Amino acid sequence: MNEDPQHTDLRERFYRRERRSIPAAREFARQTLVDWNAGARADDVLLCVSELATNALLHGVPPGRGFLLVLRRDFGDALRVELHDSGDGHPCIPDQPGRGRDQEESGRGLLLVDALADKWDVGPRTPGKVVWCEFAPLDGSAR
C-alpha cells in the first residue's frame, strides 16, 4: 500500500455541541462520499457517522466544546471515519445480558458501528479521544 500523503483524500469539519450538528455531520459525510464517488457502502458509513456524532454529543463533548469529524480515503480507497472529542472516558460496547428495559433506548450506537464497519477502535487525543471506524474499499475498484 502506498503511504504517500499525496494519495490520501482528507476532509474535516468542526461541529459545536448542539443537536443540529448530527444531521450536519451526516450531510457533510454524504457530500464527501458523492464527491469521492464512493457510494457502495454509503448507507453504512452515514449511519456510523450519525452514531459516532450522537455518542460524541451525549458522552464525549463537554459543555462549550465541540467535535471534529474527519473523513480520510487512502490510496486503496479504504475509508476511515474519525470523531475527535475532548471528553474523558473510553467508549465500549455495553454488555447485553442483564440490561434493564429502561436502558433499551441507548447503548446501541457502538453495536451498530461494530456490525457495519470493518473495524473500529478508540485512540488517545490530548485532551480527549478519537473514536474511529474503517470501511474496506467502497466501490470495489482501485483509483
VENGILIN-V543857 format. One record per pair of residues at least 4 apart in sequence whose ideal C-beta (glycine too) atoms are under 6 Angstrom apart, sorted by the first residue. I is the first residue (numbers start at 1). J is the second residue. Records with the same first field share a line. If there is no record, write none. Layout:
BEGIN
I=J ; J
END
This chain:
BEGIN
1=76
2=7 ; 75
7=75
8=74
9=73
10=72
11=32 ; 71
12=70
13=28 ; 69
14=66 ; 68
15=21 ; 25 ; 66 ; 67
16=66
17=61 ; 65 ; 66
20=24
21=25
22=53 ; 54
25=49 ; 53 ; 69
26=46 ; 49 ; 50
29=46 ; 49
30=46
32=71
33=38 ; 39 ; 42
36=73
38=138 ; 139
40=138 ; 139
41=45 ; 135 ; 138
42=46
44=116
45=135
48=81 ; 113 ; 116 ; 117 ; 133
49=81
51=109 ; 112 ; 113
52=83 ; 131
55=59 ; 109
56=60 ; 61 ; 67 ; 83 ; 85
57=61
60=85 ; 87
61=65 ; 67 ; 85 ; 87
62=87
65=86
67=83 ; 85
68=84
70=82
71=81
72=80
73=79
74=78
77=137
78=134 ; 136 ; 137
79=135 ; 138
80=134
81=133
82=130 ; 132
83=131
84=125 ; 130
85=128
86=127 ; 128
87=128
90=122
91=122 ; 131
93=110 ; 111 ; 114
94=107
99=103
110=114
112=116
113=117 ; 120 ; 133
117=133 ; 135
118=134 ; 135 ; 136
119=134
120=133
122=129 ; 131
123=130
125=129 ; 130
END
